[in-house]
């Protein structure tokens, strides 16, 4: 039986991401990049990131994949467990802006 503490609920919710059959996905041990159909509000997003690599390397890698898909933008979800912790700073330094906060 799972002890549904607030932390356990947040962790379970973070692991669940719906991916329709027509979407593209790159899922590594470090991040999950999803290319939803273009009509989605956030058609290209990184759902989670857990990496020990420098954020510059991660952002470069993801942006190259996004460009290969012909996409112009990517939404990157940042949560309290996102690693590296400085990822948000790297995205902001590259012109990223906060779109939403919950």
C-alpha positions as CSV (number, residue, x, y, z in Angstrom):
1,X,0.0,0.0,0.0
2,X,1.3,3.5,-0.9
3,X,1.4,6.1,1.8
4,X,-0.1,9.1,-0.2
5,X,1.7,11.9,1.4
6,X,1.8,15.2,-0.5
7,X,5.3,14.4,-1.7
8,X,4.2,11.0,-2.9
9,X,1.2,12.5,-4.8
10,X,3.5,15.1,-6.5
11,X,6.0,12.4,-7.5
12,X,3.3,10.1,-8.9
13,X,1.7,13.0,-10.9
14,X,5.1,14.0,-12.3
15,X,5.6,10.5,-13.6
16,X,2.3,10.4,-15.5
17,X,2.3,12.1,-18.9
18,X,-0.3,11.3,-21.6
19,X,1.2,10.8,-25.0
20,X,-1.2,10.4,-27.9
21,X,-0.4,7.8,-30.6
22,X,0.5,10.5,-33.2
23,X,3.0,12.2,-30.9
24,X,6.8,11.9,-31.1
25,X,8.8,11.1,-27.9
26,X,12.4,11.0,-26.9
27,X,12.6,9.5,-23.4
28,X,16.1,9.1,-21.9
29,X,17.2,8.5,-18.4
30,X,17.7,12.3,-18.2
31,X,14.6,13.8,-19.7
32,X,11.3,13.2,-21.6
33,X,10.7,15.3,-24.7
34,X,7.3,15.1,-26.3
35,X,6.2,16.4,-29.7
36,X,2.5,16.6,-29.6
37,X,0.4,17.5,-32.7
38,X,0.8,21.1,-33.6
39,X,-2.8,22.0,-32.4
40,X,-1.8,21.4,-28.8
41,X,-1.4,24.4,-26.6
42,X,2.1,23.3,-25.8
43,X,3.0,21.2,-28.8
44,X,6.6,20.6,-27.8
45,X,7.6,20.1,-24.2
46,X,10.1,18.6,-21.9
47,X,7.9,16.9,-19.2
48,X,10.7,16.2,-16.7
49,X,14.5,16.5,-16.3
50,X,16.8,14.6,-14.0
51,X,20.4,14.9,-15.1
52,X,23.8,15.4,-13.6
53,X,25.1,17.0,-16.8
54,X,25.6,20.8,-17.1
55,X,22.4,22.5,-18.2
56,X,24.1,24.0,-21.3
57,X,24.5,20.4,-22.7
58,X,21.0,19.4,-21.9
59,X,19.5,22.6,-23.5
60,X,21.7,22.3,-26.6
61,X,20.7,18.6,-27.0
62,X,17.0,19.2,-26.6
63,X,17.0,22.3,-28.9
64,X,18.7,20.3,-31.6
65,X,16.0,17.6,-31.4
66,X,13.3,20.3,-31.5
67,X,14.9,21.9,-34.5
68,X,15.1,18.5,-36.3
69,X,11.4,18.1,-35.7
70,X,10.8,21.5,-37.4
71,X,9.5,23.1,-34.2
72,X,10.2,26.7,-33.3
73,X,9.6,26.5,-29.5
74,X,9.8,24.2,-26.6
75,X,8.0,24.4,-23.2
76,X,10.2,23.0,-20.4
77,X,8.5,22.0,-17.2
78,X,10.6,23.0,-14.1
79,X,9.6,21.4,-10.8
80,X,11.1,21.2,-7.3
81,X,12.8,17.9,-8.3
82,X,14.2,19.2,-11.6
83,X,17.9,18.5,-12.0
84,X,20.2,20.2,-12.6
85,X,18.9,22.8,-10.2
86,X,20.4,25.6,-12.4
87,X,18.4,24.5,-15.5
88,X,15.8,27.3,-15.1
89,X,18.7,29.9,-14.9
90,X,20.1,28.4,-18.2
91,X,16.7,28.6,-19.9
92,X,16.2,32.2,-18.7
93,X,19.7,33.2,-19.9
94,X,18.7,31.9,-23.4
95,X,15.6,34.0,-23.5
96,X,13.1,31.6,-21.9
97,X,10.3,33.1,-20.0
98,X,8.0,31.6,-17.3
99,X,4.7,30.7,-18.9
100,X,2.8,29.4,-15.9
101,X,3.3,28.6,-12.3
102,X,1.3,26.2,-10.1
